[in-house]
Amino acid sequence: MNLTHLDENQRPKMVDVSEKNNTTRVAVASGIIEMSQDAYNAIVSEKTKKGPVLQTAVIAAIMGVKKTSDLIPMCHPLNLSGINCDVEELAELPGFKLTVTAKLTGQTGVEMEALMGTSIGLLTIYDMVKAIDKGMVIRNIQLESKSGGKSGDFKR
């Protein structure tokens, strides 16, 4: 299998997508942050010193999606048409599951953007409550599904 991010001289390159068709593409990624009961309680009761944790994490996730091409060298800058972020309380862990959906009509997919948004959102939660719990664990950042494009659909 040839790696598409290397040219004939084995030098890095960004893939040329100019000949690809515009299609509607959607990617969904998720991840989990597990924490102490004290940290969880502070977040759900909105009693943290840094402000509303979950609302800030959603905004950070959206920003992470939009900045993906600035941080991952071979990602194309994209004209995104939609970004959504959902946070699910997981009282039994305790912790939270963050799910990010990225959408566009274009020539390349949005999987990396959904994964980046998920990562940044979870890191924001960590940052905002690390004074309460430095032992939080971020895990299972994964692509849940993607649709559109030449490679077809994927569902975990």
Contacts in CASP RR format, 6 or more apart in sequence:
PFRMAT RR
TARGET T0000
AUTHOR 0000-0000-0000
METHOD contacts of the structure
MODEL  1
MNLTHLDENQRPKMVDVSEKNNTTRVAVASGIIEMSQDAYNAIVSEKTKK
GPVLQTAVIAAIMGVKKTSDLIPMCHPLNLSGINCDVEELAELPGFKLTV
TAKLTGQTGVEMEALMGTSIGLLTIYDMVKAIDKGMVIRNIQLESKSGGK
SGDFKR
4 15 0 8 1.000
5 12 0 8 1.000
5 13 0 8 1.000
5 14 0 8 1.000
5 15 0 8 1.000
5 74 0 8 1.000
6 12 0 8 1.000
6 13 0 8 1.000
7 13 0 8 1.000
12 73 0 8 1.000
12 74 0 8 1.000
13 74 0 8 1.000
14 73 0 8 1.000
14 74 0 8 1.000
14 76 0 8 1.000
15 74 0 8 1.000
15 76 0 8 1.000
15 108 0 8 1.000
17 76 0 8 1.000
17 107 0 8 1.000
17 108 0 8 1.000
18 107 0 8 1.000
20 107 0 8 1.000
20 108 0 8 1.000
20 149 0 8 1.000
20 150 0 8 1.000
21 107 0 8 1.000
21 149 0 8 1.000
22 105 0 8 1.000
22 106 0 8 1.000
22 107 0 8 1.000
23 105 0 8 1.000
23 106 0 8 1.000
23 148 0 8 1.000
23 149 0 8 1.000
24 103 0 8 1.000
24 104 0 8 1.000
24 105 0 8 1.000
24 106 0 8 1.000
24 147 0 8 1.000
24 148 0 8 1.000
25 103 0 8 1.000
25 104 0 8 1.000
25 105 0 8 1.000
25 106 0 8 1.000
25 108 0 8 1.000
25 109 0 8 1.000
25 110 0 8 1.000
25 146 0 8 1.000
25 147 0 8 1.000
25 148 0 8 1.000
25 149 0 8 1.000
26 101 0 8 1.000
26 102 0 8 1.000
26 103 0 8 1.000
26 110 0 8 1.000
26 145 0 8 1.000
26 146 0 8 1.000
26 147 0 8 1.000
26 148 0 8 1.000
27 101 0 8 1.000
27 102 0 8 1.000
27 103 0 8 1.000
27 109 0 8 1.000
27 110 0 8 1.000
27 111 0 8 1.000
27 113 0 8 1.000
27 114 0 8 1.000
27 115 0 8 1.000
27 143 0 8 1.000
27 145 0 8 1.000
27 146 0 8 1.000
27 147 0 8 1.000
28 99 0 8 1.000
28 100 0 8 1.000
28 101 0 8 1.000
28 114 0 8 1.000
28 143 0 8 1.000
28 144 0 8 1.000
28 145 0 8 1.000
28 146 0 8 1.000
29 99 0 8 1.000
29 100 0 8 1.000
29 111 0 8 1.000
29 114 0 8 1.000
29 115 0 8 1.000
29 117 0 8 1.000
29 118 0 8 1.000
29 141 0 8 1.000
29 142 0 8 1.000
29 143 0 8 1.000
29 144 0 8 1.000
30 97 0 8 1.000
30 98 0 8 1.000
30 99 0 8 1.000
30 100 0 8 1.000
30 118 0 8 1.000
30 140 0 8 1.000
30 141 0 8 1.000
30 142 0 8 1.000
30 144 0 8 1.000
31 97 0 8 1.000
31 98 0 8 1.000
31 99 0 8 1.000
31 118 0 8 1.000
31 122 0 8 1.000
31 138 0 8 1.000
31 139 0 8 1.000
31 140 0 8 1.000
31 141 0 8 1.000
31 142 0 8 1.000
32 90 0 8 1.000
32 93 0 8 1.000
32 95 0 8 1.000
32 96 0 8 1.000
32 97 0 8 1.000
32 98 0 8 1.000
32 122 0 8 1.000
32 138 0 8 1.000
32 139 0 8 1.000
32 140 0 8 1.000
33 95 0 8 1.000
33 96 0 8 1.000
33 98 0 8 1.000
33 122 0 8 1.000
33 125 0 8 1.000
33 126 0 8 1.000
33 136 0 8 1.000
33 137 0 8 1.000
33 138 0 8 1.000
33 139 0 8 1.000
34 93 0 8 1.000
34 94 0 8 1.000
34 95 0 8 1.000
34 136 0 8 1.000
34 137 0 8 1.000
34 139 0 8 1.000
35 93 0 8 1.000
35 94 0 8 1.000
35 95 0 8 1.000
35 129 0 8 1.000
35 133 0 8 1.000
35 135 0 8 1.000
35 136 0 8 1.000
35 137 0 8 1.000
36 94 0 8 1.000
36 132 0 8 1.000
36 133 0 8 1.000
36 135 0 8 1.000
36 136 0 8 1.000
37 94 0 8 1.000
38 132 0 8 1.000
38 133 0 8 1.000
39 94 0 8 1.000
39 129 0 8 1.000
39 132 0 8 1.000
39 133 0 8 1.000
39 136 0 8 1.000
40 91 0 8 1.000
40 93 0 8 1.000
40 94 0 8 1.000
40 95 0 8 1.000
41 47 0 8 1.000
41 94 0 8 1.000
42 48 0 8 1.000
42 53 0 8 1.000
42 129 0 8 1.000
42 132 0 8 1.000
43 53 0 8 1.000
43 54 0 8 1.000
43 96 0 8 1.000
43 125 0 8 1.000
43 129 0 8 1.000
44 89 0 8 1.000
46 52 0 8 1.000
46 53 0 8 1.000
48 128 0 8 1.000
48 129 0 8 1.000
48 132 0 8 1.000
49 131 0 8 1.000
50 56 0 8 1.000
50 127 0 8 1.000
50 128 0 8 1.000
50 129 0 8 1.000
51 128 0 8 1.000
53 124 0 8 1.000
53 125 0 8 1.000
53 128 0 8 1.000
53 129 0 8 1.000
54 87 0 8 1.000
54 96 0 8 1.000
54 125 0 8 1.000
56 124 0 8 1.000
56 128 0 8 1.000
57 85 0 8 1.000
57 87 0 8 1.000
57 98 0 8 1.000
57 121 0 8 1.000
57 122 0 8 1.000
57 124 0 8 1.000
57 125 0 8 1.000
57 128 0 8 1.000
58 85 0 8 1.000
58 87 0 8 1.000
58 121 0 8 1.000
60 117 0 8 1.000
60 120 0 8 1.000
60 121 0 8 1.000
60 123 0 8 1.000
60 124 0 8 1.000
61 83 0 8 1.000
61 85 0 8 1.000
61 98 0 8 1.000
61 100 0 8 1.000
61 117 0 8 1.000
61 118 0 8 1.000
61 120 0 8 1.000
61 121 0 8 1.000
61 124 0 8 1.000
62 83 0 8 1.000
62 85 0 8 1.000
62 117 0 8 1.000
63 120 0 8 1.000
64 113 0 8 1.000
64 116 0 8 1.000
64 117 0 8 1.000
64 120 0 8 1.000
64 121 0 8 1.000
65 80 0 8 1.000
65 83 0 8 1.000
65 100 0 8 1.000
65 102 0 8 1.000
65 110 0 8 1.000
65 113 0 8 1.000
65 114 0 8 1.000
65 116 0 8 1.000
65 117 0 8 1.000
66 80 0 8 1.000
66 83 0 8 1.000
66 113 0 8 1.000
67 116 0 8 1.000
68 75 0 8 1.000
68 78 0 8 1.000
68 112 0 8 1.000
68 113 0 8 1.000
68 116 0 8 1.000
68 117 0 8 1.000
69 75 0 8 1.000
69 76 0 8 1.000
69 77 0 8 1.000
69 78 0 8 1.000
71 116 0 8 1.000
72 112 0 8 1.000
72 116 0 8 1.000
75 112 0 8 1.000
75 113 0 8 1.000
76 108 0 8 1.000
78 104 0 8 1.000
78 106 0 8 1.000
78 108 0 8 1.000
78 109 0 8 1.000
78 110 0 8 1.000
78 113 0 8 1.000
79 104 0 8 1.000
79 106 0 8 1.000
80 102 0 8 1.000
80 103 0 8 1.000
80 104 0 8 1.000
80 110 0 8 1.000
80 113 0 8 1.000
81 103 0 8 1.000
81 104 0 8 1.000
81 105 0 8 1.000
82 101 0 8 1.000
82 102 0 8 1.000
82 103 0 8 1.000
82 104 0 8 1.000
83 100 0 8 1.000
83 101 0 8 1.000
83 102 0 8 1.000
83 103 0 8 1.000
83 113 0 8 1.000
84 100 0 8 1.000
84 101 0 8 1.000
85 98 0 8 1.000
85 99 0 8 1.000
85 100 0 8 1.000
85 101 0 8 1.000
85 117 0 8 1.000
85 121 0 8 1.000
86 98 0 8 1.000
86 99 0 8 1.000
87 96 0 8 1.000
87 97 0 8 1.000
87 98 0 8 1.000
87 99 0 8 1.000
88 96 0 8 1.000
88 97 0 8 1.000
88 98 0 8 1.000
88 99 0 8 1.000
89 95 0 8 1.000
89 96 0 8 1.000
90 96 0 8 1.000
90 97 0 8 1.000
96 125 0 8 1.000
98 118 0 8 1.000
98 121 0 8 1.000
98 122 0 8 1.000
98 125 0 8 1.000
99 118 0 8 1.000
99 144 0 8 1.000
100 114 0 8 1.000
100 115 0 8 1.000
100 117 0 8 1.000
100 118 0 8 1.000
100 121 0 8 1.000
101 114 0 8 1.000
102 110 0 8 1.000
102 113 0 8 1.000
102 114 0 8 1.000
102 117 0 8 1.000
103 110 0 8 1.000
104 110 0 8 1.000
109 146 0 8 1.000
109 148 0 8 1.000
109 149 0 8 1.000
110 146 0 8 1.000
111 143 0 8 1.000
111 146 0 8 1.000
114 143 0 8 1.000
115 141 0 8 1.000
115 142 0 8 1.000
115 143 0 8 1.000
118 141 0 8 1.000
119 138 0 8 1.000
119 141 0 8 1.000
122 138 0 8 1.000
122 141 0 8 1.000
123 138 0 8 1.000
125 136 0 8 1.000
126 136 0 8 1.000
126 138 0 8 1.000
129 136 0 8 1.000
130 136 0 8 1.000
142 156 0 8 1.000
143 154 0 8 1.000
143 156 0 8 1.000
144 155 0 8 1.000
144 156 0 8 1.000
145 153 0 8 1.000
145 154 0 8 1.000
145 155 0 8 1.000
145 156 0 8 1.000
146 152 0 8 1.000
146 153 0 8 1.000
146 154 0 8 1.000
147 153 0 8 1.000
147 154 0 8 1.000
END
